[in-house]
Amino acid sequence: MLVFGWAVAGSAQPTKEEFLSKIVIKSLASWHYSPPKIDDAFSRKVYALQVKRMDPQKRFLVQEDVDSLSRFETDIDNELNQGTTTFFDAASALLRRRMLDAQALTAAILEAPLDLNQEDSLPLDPEKQPWAKTKDELKLRWARLLKYQILTHIQDTKESKEKDKEKAKEEGKEKPGKNAEKLKDTVKAKDGSKSSEKAKLLAAAKPATPEEQEKDAREYVKRSIRRLFERMLKEDKMEKVSAYLNTVSNSHDPHTEYFKPEAKEDFDLSMTGTLEGIGAVLREDDGYIKVVSIVPGSASWRQKELKAEDKILKVAQGSDEPVDLVEASVNEAVRLIRGRKGTEVRLTVQKPSGRVQVIAITRDVVVVEETYAKSAIMTPAAGKKKVGYINLPAFYHDFNNSRGRTASSDVRDELEKLKAENVDGIVLDLRNNGGGALDDAVKMAGLFFKSGPVVQIKDQKGNTTVLNDQDSDITYDGPLVVMINTFSASASEIVAAALQDYGRAVILGTDTTFGKGTVQSMLDLDAYLPPAYASMRPMGSLKLTIQKFYRINGGTTQYKGVVPDILIPDAYSNLEVGEKNLDYPMPWDTVSSLSYGKWAKNKTDLPTLKKKSQARLKADPFAQKLAELTERLQRQRERTYLSLQKTKYFQEQETARKETEKFEAVQKENANLKVSPLALARPAADSLDDEKEKKWREALSKDFYLREAVNVLGDMGGK
């Protein structure tokens, strides 16, 4: 029998791992958009990524270990073609031995108190530090890491207590002098003693000494490290094989992944509307769990503290002891974070500024209504113009219901309402919009011009398909500004790029968009399993890149994203965010430009608009303050070491906290925008919905970036 062109021997029955390795590599070669040649160059890519993922924090292996694995650097291609796993087996066995060494080492270190007053520091970017040369050097790294975990736990405990107090105050449960009253009213126990109860209450009221804090935190770290090693040393070969095949898949591009059967189920749920969770998309990044994006309408989206690029260090169920997530897989993290609606999860996160913070989120389902397009009327404080505003969090489309709501039809409806309000211009806000339905992206772009091409799609055979706006009607033909940021991706980039290429809108944003210009498809590997091997089911699934998006001007939105016409820097401008910062991203390239006519009514003088915007930002005290804080946050992020001396550590954390709070406070200052509901707005379903709408409009009135978009519209002239 032939499977993808390779023969299955009738006598030699391969193991499931061997068969899976072959079926994955053949599937990638057959259907990936741009499958690399499986040769020594590809072998080196897989080797480099696998070694990096084996020990991202560089705390298990020493240089000698890495050198011993380098003999496989150009053999992996042959192994993949043959279905053998010699490199994988050798690397797994070596890592297991080093983990056992580290388990004994950490247990010994944690037996005695650690000196938190000693001058010491921890490198912040393990990727930039070399492999340890000796085991003594590795021991020093572990001692520093354990100190850091002890310090973060002391801080977590303090923050959790403060959050509990705040929560109690909000609920009206906290009463002054509660413990004192209890002590005063304590009665004798049956044994005639009242000292036991009194001692407990006094101990609870009395602040812990530094020694007690260190001991409590060290005991927690002991338990946490024990759980870490128990988790990592579990003998689950299929789990490890899956991770290795994912590395092979990711060596094609960041969005091509292998999912073992259980992981595919988690992917389908993915903490979205069908699941009661927090609504965050996660990925593994150098040994940490990092937030990729926040699901619109989710608990995290409504709570507003958890953000993309946050690293989740720990997770706790309510007030329970937190579990360390360092070195955890996304699947493990999801299982710990997921939970029933109404229950609380506490995440210890590290912000891009370096600040470690505890974020409490009450789990909930996604409120789909909050993902729908919404509009409002903007009136600048010093101006007579009336500007329409449309916010679109996602490109939604209910494919199971022909009468269901779609992003394009909803935006069309909002445009009609704004036209009825006689607005002088419109702002379409695609910030933080991670994309969605391609069909809606094409239709939405077409709402603003007569007809024509919107996007080109190229497949692995080089065939290019052009998606056109077929509707000759123009819903809105007035001045238009489209807002984007680093987290605008996929369908958002298609719309912004098309309107920019036509000269139909001015694109205003922070840095470039994300740069995801590829299309993925899910392949069920069981469907390609020969009947003779049916007992090996389930084999899992392969998500692989099959197409690439190109603008009508010929350039792809992949890698570079969409560069705004008018740039407004923000706190994320200098972060390593976006497609170009992932491992092995597909490159930017071009196809032939299409024939399309520029927007006939375009009288926009972009150089003049840029100059006016820059002059405004330079003279605006609000913008100056924002730029200054952004620069300070960037300097904090550029630190290469974190102090482990207790006083300095807490000072640095306090500085980071204050700077972050200043930044957040500045962003909440009044941007002098009057925001009003539309006369034709849908009435609120209840008082709670009405309150949500008021809060939404209040947030818009303080949105500095939105104010600048309105100012740019003013510079563009009226309709």
C-alpha positions in Angstrom: 0.0 0.0 0.0 1.1 3.6 -0.7 0.5 6.4 1.7 1.6 9.8 0.3 3.9 7.9 -2.1 5.8 5.9 0.4 5.5 2.1 0.8 4.3 0.5 4.0 6.2 -2.7 4.5 3.9 -5.7 5.0 6.1 -7.5 7.5 7.9 -4.8 9.5 5.2 -3.1 11.6 6.4 0.4 12.6 5.8 1.8 16.0 3.1 4.5 16.3 5.7 7.1 16.9 7.6 6.1 13.7 4.5 6.0 11.7 3.3 9.3 13.0 6.7 10.9 12.2 6.4 9.8 8.6 2.8 10.8 8.1 3.4 14.3 9.5 6.5 14.9 7.4 4.7 13.6 4.2 1.6 15.7 5.0 3.8 18.8 5.4 5.6 18.1 2.1 2.3 17.5 0.3 0.1 20.4 1.5 2.2 23.1 3.1 2.2 26.4 1.2 6.0 26.5 0.9 7.5 23.1 2.1 11.2 23.4 2.6 13.5 20.7 1.1 14.1 18.1 3.8 17.9 18.4 3.7 20.8 19.3 6.0 19.7 23.0 6.1 16.3 22.0 7.3 17.9 19.6 9.8 19.9 22.5 11.3 16.7 24.5 11.7 14.9 21.7 13.6 18.0 21.0 15.7 18.4 24.7 16.7 14.7 25.0 17.6 14.5 21.7 19.5 17.6 22.5 21.6 16.2 25.9 22.4 12.8 24.4 23.5 14.4 21.6 25.5 15.9 24.1 27.9 14.7 27.6 27.1 15.9 29.0 30.5 19.3 27.3 30.1 19.1 25.8 33.6 19.5 22.0 32.9 22.1 21.6 30.2 25.7 22.7 30.1 27.7 23.5 27.1 29.2 20.0 27.0 25.7 18.6 26.8 24.8 20.8 23.8 28.1 19.9 22.1 27.3 16.2 22.6 24.0 16.6 20.7 25.5 18.6 17.9 26.5 15.4 16.2 22.9 15.0 15.1 22.6 18.5 13.6 22.6 17.3 10.0 21.0 13.8 10.6 17.5 14.9 11.5 16.3 15.1 7.9 17.3 11.5 7.3 15.6 10.4 10.5 12.4 12.2 9.5 12.3 10.6 6.1 13.0 7.2 7.6 10.6 7.6 10.5 13.4 7.0 13.1 13.9 9.1 16.2 17.5 8.7 17.2 18.1 12.4 17.9 14.9 12.8 19.8 15.6 9.7 21.9 19.2 10.8 22.7 18.1 14.4 23.5 15.2 13.2 25.7 17.4 10.8 27.7 20.0 13.5 28.2 17.5 16.0 29.4 15.9 13.5 31.8 19.3 12.8 33.4 20.0 16.6 33.8 16.5 17.1 35.3 17.2 14.4 37.9 20.5 16.2 38.7 18.6 19.5 39.0 16.0 18.0 41.2 18.6 16.9 43.7 20.4 20.2 43.4 17.4 22.4 44.1 16.3 20.2 47.0 19.7 20.7 48.6 19.7 24.5 48.0 16.3 24.9 49.5 17.1 23.1 52.7 18.8 26.2 54.2 17.7 29.8 54.3 18.7 31.9 51.3 20.4 35.2 51.9 18.1 37.8 50.4 20.2 40.7 51.6 23.3 39.6 49.5 24.0 41.6 46.4 23.1 39.4 43.4 21.2 39.6 40.1 19.3 37.5 37.6 19.8 37.8 33.8 16.4 38.8 32.3 16.8 37.3 28.9 18.2 33.7 29.1 18.4 33.5 25.3 21.1 36.1 25.4 23.2 34.3 28.0 25.6 31.5 27.0 25.1 27.9 28.2 26.7 27.3 31.6 30.2 25.9 31.1 30.3 23.9 34.4 27.9 22.3 36.9 29.0 24.9 39.5 27.9 27.7 37.2 24.6 25.8 36.7 24.2 25.6 40.5 24.6 29.4 40.8 21.9 29.9 38.1 19.5 27.7 40.1 20.3 29.5 43.4 19.5 32.8 41.7 16.3 31.5 40.1 15.1 30.2 43.4 15.9 33.5 45.1 13.8 35.2 42.5 10.9 32.8 43.0 11.1 33.4 46.8 11.0 37.2 46.3 8.1 37.0 43.9 6.1 34.8 46.3 6.7 37.3 49.1 5.4 40.0 46.8 2.5 37.8 45.6 1.4 37.2 49.2 1.4 40.9 50.0 -0.5 41.8 46.8 -3.1 39.0 47.4 -3.7 40.2 50.9 -4.2 43.8 49.6 -6.6 42.5 46.9 -8.6 40.5 49.6 -8.9 43.7 51.7 -10.1 45.7 48.7 -12.5 43.0 47.8 -13.9 42.8 51.3 -14.3 46.6 51.4 -16.2 46.5 48.1 -18.5 43.8 49.4 -19.0 45.7 52.7 -17.6 42.7 54.7 -14.6 44.4 56.3 -15.2 45.9 59.7 -12.6 48.0 61.5 -11.2 46.4 64.6 -12.7 43.0 63.7 -9.8 41.0 65.1 -9.6 43.2 68.2 -13.3 42.6 68.9 -12.7 38.8 68.5 -9.8 38.9 70.9 -11.8 40.9 73.5 -14.8 38.5 73.3 -12.7 35.3 73.4 -14.1 32.9 76.0 -12.4 30.1 77.8 -12.1 26.8 75.9 -13.2 23.5 77.5 -9.6 22.9 78.7 -9.8 26.2 80.5 -7.4 28.0 78.1 -8.0 30.9 75.9 -4.4 31.5 74.9 -4.6 29.2 71.8 -7.3 31.2 70.0 -5.8 34.5 71.1 -2.3 33.5 69.9 -3.7 32.6 66.4 -5.5 35.9 66.1 -2.5 37.8 67.3 -0.3 35.9 64.9 -2.6 36.7 62.0 -2.7 40.4 62.9 1.1 40.7 63.5 3.2 41.3 60.4 5.6 38.4 59.6 9.3 39.0 60.3 11.7 38.9 57.3 12.9 35.5 58.5 9.3 34.2 58.6 8.6 35.6 55.2 11.7 33.9 53.7 10.8 30.6 55.4 7.2 30.7 54.2 8.2 31.6 50.7 11.0 29.0 50.6 8.5 26.3 51.7 6.2 27.4 48.9 9.0 27.3 46.4 10.0 23.8 47.7 6.4 22.6 46.9 6.3 24.4 43.6 9.7 23.0 42.5 8.7 19.5 43.6 5.5 19.8 41.4 7.6 21.1 38.5 9.9 18.1 38.5 7.0 15.7 39.0 5.4 17.2 35.9 8.5 17.3 33.8 9.7 13.8 34.7 6.4 12.1 34.0 7.2 9.3 31.4 4.8 10.2 28.6 6.6 9.4 25.4 3.6 10.4 23.2 3.6 13.9 24.9 7.3 14.3 24.1 6.9 12.9 20.6 4.1 15.4 20.0 6.2 18.3 21.2 9.1 17.2 18.9 6.7 16.9 15.9 5.4 20.4 16.7 9.0 21.6 16.6 9.4 20.0 13.1 6.1 21.6 12.0 7.1 25.0 13.5 10.3 24.8 11.5 8.1 25.4 8.4 6.5 28.5 9.9 5.1 29.6 13.3 1.5 28.8 12.5 2.0 25.2 11.3 1.5 22.9 14.3 1.0 19.3 15.2 -1.8 18.6 17.7 -2.0 15.3 19.5 -5.7 14.2 19.9 -6.2 15.8 23.3 -4.4 19.0 22.3 -6.7 19.3 19.2 -9.7 19.2 21.6 -8.2 22.0 23.7 -7.5 24.0 20.5 -11.1 23.7 19.5 -12.2 25.1 22.8 -9.2 27.4 23.1 -10.8 29.4 25.9 -13.3 31.1 23.7 -17.1 31.5 23.7 -17.9 27.8 24.0 -15.9 27.6 27.2 -16.2 29.1 30.7 -12.8 30.6 31.2 -11.0 33.9 31.0 -10.7 34.4 27.3 -7.0 34.6 26.5 -5.1 33.0 23.7 -1.8 31.6 25.0 1.5 30.3 23.6 4.8 29.0 25.0 7.7 31.4 24.7 11.1 30.6 26.0 9.8 28.6 28.9 7.0 31.0 29.8 3.3 31.1 29.0 2.7 34.3 27.2 -0.6 36.0 26.3 -1.0 36.3 22.6 -4.3 38.1 22.5 -7.5 38.7 24.5 -10.8 37.3 23.2 -13.2 40.2 22.6 -16.2 40.0 25.0 -14.4 37.6 27.4 -13.8 38.0 31.1 -10.3 39.2 30.6 -11.5 41.7 27.9 -14.0 43.1 30.3 -11.6 43.1 33.3 -9.0 45.0 31.3 -5.8 44.2 33.4 -4.5 41.1 31.5 -2.9 42.2 28.2 -1.2 40.7 25.2 2.5 40.1 25.8 2.0 39.5 29.6 3.9 36.4 30.9 1.8 34.2 33.2 4.2 33.0 36.0 1.7 31.4 38.3 -2.0 30.5 38.6 -4.1 30.1 41.7 -7.7 29.0 42.2 -9.1 31.9 44.2 -7.2 32.2 47.4 -5.6 28.8 47.1 -1.8 28.4 46.8 -0.6 29.3 43.3 1.0 26.8 41.0 4.1 27.7 39.0 3.7 27.8 35.3 7.3 28.2 34.3 8.3 25.4 31.9 4.6 24.3 31.6 3.0 23.6 28.3 0.1 25.6 27.0 -2.2 22.5 27.5 -1.2 22.4 31.2 -1.7 26.1 31.6 -5.1 26.0 29.9 -6.3 23.2 32.2 -5.3 25.2 35.3 -6.7 28.5 34.1 -10.0 27.1 32.8 -12.9 26.7 35.2 -16.5 27.2 35.9 -18.3 30.5 35.3 -18.3 32.6 38.4 -15.2 31.2 40.0 -12.1 33.3 40.5 -8.6 32.6 39.1 -5.6 34.6 40.2 -2.8 35.0 37.7 0.7 36.2 38.7 1.9 37.9 35.6 5.1 39.7 34.5 4.3 42.8 32.5 6.5 44.0 29.6 7.8 46.7 32.0 9.2 44.0 34.3 6.5 44.5 37.0 5.1 41.4 38.6 1.4 41.7 39.4 -1.4 39.5 40.7 -4.5 39.8 38.5 -7.8 38.3 39.8 -10.3 37.4 37.1 -13.8 35.9 37.5 -14.3 33.3 34.9 -17.2 33.8 32.5 -18.4 32.9 29.0 -17.7 35.3 26.2 -20.5 37.8 25.9 -20.9 37.7 22.1 -22.9 41.0 22.0 -19.8 42.8 23.2 -17.9 41.7 20.0 -20.4 43.4 17.7 -19.7 46.6 15.9 -20.7 49.7 17.9 -20.8 53.4 16.9 -20.9 56.8 18.6 -20.7 60.5 17.8 -17.5 62.4 18.6 -17.3 66.1 19.0 -13.9 67.7 19.7 -13.8 70.2 22.6 -12.4 73.0 20.3 -14.3 72.3 17.1 -17.7 72.3 15.5 -17.2 69.1 13.5 -19.2 66.0 14.2 -17.3 62.8 13.7 -18.7 59.3 13.5 -16.9 56.4 15.2 -17.2 52.7 14.6 -15.5 50.1 16.8 -15.0 46.6 15.5 -13.4 44.1 17.9 -13.4 41.1 15.5 -14.6 40.0 12.0 -17.4 37.8 13.2 -19.7 35.7 11.0 -22.2 33.0 12.1 -21.7 30.4 9.3 -24.3 28.1 10.9 -27.1 30.7 10.6 -27.8 32.3 7.2 -29.7 35.0 9.1 -27.0 35.5 11.7 -25.1 38.7 12.3 -21.9 39.4 10.3 -19.3 42.1 10.8 -19.7 43.5 7.3 -23.5 43.9 7.5 -23.3 45.4 11.0 -20.7 47.9 9.9 -22.9 48.8 7.0 -25.8 49.4 9.3 -23.7 51.6 11.6 -22.5 53.6 8.6 -26.1 54.2 7.5 -26.9 55.5 11.0 -23.9 57.8 11.1 -24.8 59.2 7.7 -28.3 59.9 9.1 -26.5 61.9 11.8 -24.9 64.0 9.1 -21.3 63.4 10.3 -18.4 65.2 8.8 -16.1 62.1 8.7 -15.8 58.6 10.2 -13.2 56.8 12.2 -13.1 53.0 11.8 -11.3 51.5 14.8 -9.5 48.1 14.1 -7.1 48.3 17.0 -6.6 44.9 18.7 -8.8 43.2 16.1 -7.1 39.9 15.5 -9.2 39.1 12.3 -11.8 36.5 11.5 -14.0 35.9 8.5 -12.2 36.7 5.2 -15.5 37.2 3.3 -16.5 40.0 5.7 -13.1 41.7 5.3 -13.7 41.8 1.5 -17.3 43.0 1.9 -16.4 45.6 4.5 -13.6 47.2 2.4 -16.2 47.4 -0.4 -18.5 49.5 1.7 -16.2 52.5 1.1 -15.6 52.3 -2.7 -17.6 51.3 -5.8 -16.1 47.9 -6.7 -12.7 46.3 -7.5 -10.1 43.9 -6.1 -9.5 43.8 -2.3 -7.0 41.0 -1.7 -5.0 38.4 -3.6 -4.6 34.8 -2.3 -1.7 32.6 -3.5 -1.6 28.8 -3.0 1.4 26.4 -2.9 1.2 25.8 -6.7 1.6 29.5 -7.3 -2.0 30.0 -8.4 -3.3 33.5 -7.4 -7.0 34.1 -6.7 -8.3 37.7 -6.6 -11.2 38.4 -4.2 -13.2 41.4 -5.5 -15.9 43.6 -4.0 -18.8 42.7 -6.3 -21.2 45.3 -4.9 -21.1 48.6 -6.9 -22.9 50.5 -4.2 -20.9 52.8 -1.9 -22.3 52.9 1.6 -20.1 55.8 2.7 -18.0 58.1 0.5 -16.9 60.8 3.0 -13.5 61.3 4.8 -12.3 58.2 6.5 -9.6 57.4 9.1 -8.8 53.7 10.0 -7.1 53.1 13.3 -4.7 50.1 13.7 -2.0 48.9 16.1 0.5 46.1 16.6 -2.3 43.7 17.5 -4.4 44.3 14.4 -4.0 41.1 12.4 -5.2 39.1 9.4 -8.6 40.4 8.2 -7.9 43.8 9.8 -4.7 44.0 7.8 -6.5 43.1 4.6 -9.1 45.9 5.1 -6.5 48.5 6.2 -4.2 47.6 3.3 -6.9 47.8 0.6 -8.2 51.1 1.8 -4.6 52.4 1.9 -3.8 51.2 -1.6 -7.0 52.8 -3.0 -6.1 56.0 -1.3 -9.6 55.7 0.2 -8.6 56.2 3.9 -5.8 57.6 6.0 -4.4 54.8 8.1 -3.4 56.0 11.6 -1.6 53.8 14.1 1.1 52.7 16.4 4.0 51.1 14.6 3.0 48.4 12.1 0.3 45.8 12.3 1.0 42.2 13.4 2.1 40.9 10.0 0.1 37.7 9.8 -0.6 37.3 6.1 -1.2 33.5 5.9 -4.1 31.1 5.9 -4.2 27.8 7.9 -6.2 24.6 7.5 -6.7 21.7 9.9 -5.9 18.2 8.6 -7.2 15.1 10.5 -4.4 12.6 10.1 -6.8 9.7 10.8 -8.3 10.3 7.4 -5.1 9.3 5.7 -4.3 6.2 7.8 -4.3 2.9 5.8 -6.9 0.4 7.1 -4.0 -2.0 8.1 -3.0 0.6 10.7 -6.4 1.5 12.0 -5.3 0.3 15.5 -3.0 3.3 15.7 -5.9 5.7 15.8 -6.2 8.5 16.9 -3.2 10.1 15.2 -4.0 13.7 16.0 -4.2 16.7 13.6 -2.0 19.0 11.7 -2.7 22.7 11.3 -0.7 23.9 8.4 -0.3 27.0 6.3 -1.8 26.6 2.9 -2.1 30.1 1.4 -0.7 33.6 1.6 -2.4 37.0 1.4 -1.2 39.8 -0.9 -2.3 43.4 -1.3 -3.7 44.7 -4.5 -0.4 46.6 -5.0 1.4 43.2 -5.0 3.1 43.2 -1.6 2.1 40.7 1.1 0.8 41.7 4.5 2.9 38.8 5.8 5.9 39.7 8.1 5.9 43.5 7.5 2.2 44.1 8.2 0.6 47.4 7.3 2.6 50.6 8.0 0.3 53.5 9.0 0.3 56.8 7.0 0.4 58.7 10.3 2.4 57.1 13.2 1.7 57.7 16.8 4.1 55.7 19.1 2.9 54.0 22.2 4.2 51.7 24.9 4.2 48.7 22.6 6.1 50.4 19.8 9.5 49.1 20.9 8.4 45.6 22.0 9.4 42.5 20.1 5.8 41.9 19.0 4.4 40.6 15.8 5.1 37.9 13.2 8.6 39.0 12.5 9.6 38.2 16.0 8.4 34.6 15.9 10.7 31.6 15.1 11.0 31.0 11.3 8.3 33.3 10.0 7.5 33.2 6.3 9.1 36.1 4.4 7.7 39.2 2.9 7.5 38.9 -0.9 5.5 40.2 -3.8 3.2 39.1 -6.7 2.1 41.2 -9.6 0.2 44.3 -8.8 -3.4 44.5 -9.9 -5.0 47.1 -12.0 -7.2 49.3 -9.8 -8.2 52.9 -9.8 -7.4 55.3 -7.0 -10.3 56.9 -5.1 -11.4 59.7 -7.3 -12.4 61.9 -4.4 -9.0 61.6 -2.8 -7.7 65.2 -2.2 -5.7 64.2 0.9 -2.3 65.8 1.2 -0.6 63.1 3.3 2.7 65.0 3.9 0.7 68.0 5.2 -1.4 65.8 7.4 1.7 64.1 8.9 3.3 67.5 9.6 0.2 68.8 11.3 -0.1 65.7 13.4 3.6 65.7 14.5 3.3 69.4 15.4 0.2 68.7 17.5 1.9 65.9 19.3 5.0 67.9 19.9 3.1 70.8 21.4 0.5 68.8 23.4 1.4 68.4 27.1 -0.7 65.2 27.2 1.3 63.7 24.3 4.6 64.8 25.8 3.8 63.2 29.1 2.7 60.0 27.3 6.0 60.0 25.3 8.1 60.5 28.4 6.4 57.6 30.2 6.7 55.4 27.2 10.4 56.1 27.0 10.9 55.3 30.7 9.0 52.0 30.3 11.2 51.2 27.4 14.4 51.9 29.5 13.0 49.5 32.2 12.4 46.8 29.5 16.0 47.2 28.3 17.5 46.2 31.6 19.5 43.1 31.3 19.6 42.1 34.9 17.1 42.0 37.8 18.4 42.7 41.3 18.0 39.8 43.8 18.9 41.9 46.8 15.7 42.1 48.7 15.5 45.9 49.2 16.5 46.7 45.7 14.2 44.1 44.2 11.2 45.6 45.9 12.3 49.1 45.1 12.6 48.1 41.4 9.1 46.5 41.5 7.7 49.6 43.2 9.3 51.8 40.6 7.8 49.6 37.8 4.4 49.7 39.5 4.4 53.5 39.8 5.6 54.0 36.2 2.9 51.6 35.0 0.2 53.3 37.1 1.4 56.7 35.8 1.1 55.4 32.3 -2.3 54.0 32.8 -3.4 57.2 34.6 -2.2 59.3 31.7 -4.1 57.1 29.3 -7.3 57.7 31.3 -7.0 61.5 31.4 -9.7 63.3 29.6 -8.8 63.7 25.9 -11.4 66.5 25.6 -13.7 64.5 23.4 -17.4 64.6 23.8 -18.9 61.2 23.0 -22.6 60.8 22.4 -24.8 57.9 21.5 -26.5 57.9 18.1 -30.1 59.1 17.8 -30.9 55.8 16.1 -28.9 53.7 18.6 -30.5 50.5 19.8 -32.1 50.9 23.2 -30.3 49.2 26.0 -31.9 45.9 27.0 -31.6 46.7 30.7 -30.0 49.1 33.1 -26.8 47.0 33.2 -26.4 47.3 29.4 -27.1 51.0 29.7 -24.3 51.3 32.3 -21.9 49.4 30.1 -22.6 51.7 27.2 -22.0 54.8 29.4 -18.6 53.3 30.6 -17.7 52.5 27.0 -18.4 56.1 25.9 -16.5 57.5 28.9 -13.4 55.4 28.0 -13.6 56.7 24.4 -13.7 60.3 25.7 -10.3 59.6 27.4 -8.7 57.9 24.4 -5.8 60.1 23.3 -5.2 58.1 20.1 -8.8 58.5 19.1 -8.6 62.2 19.7 -5.7 62.4 17.3 -7.7 60.4 14.7 -10.6 63.0 15.1 -8.0 65.8 14.7 -6.7 64.3 11.5 -10.2 64.0 10.1 -10.6 67.7 10.9 -7.4 68.4 8.9 -8.8 66.4 6.0 -11.8 68.7 5.5 -15.5 68.0 5.5 -17.6 65.7 3.4 
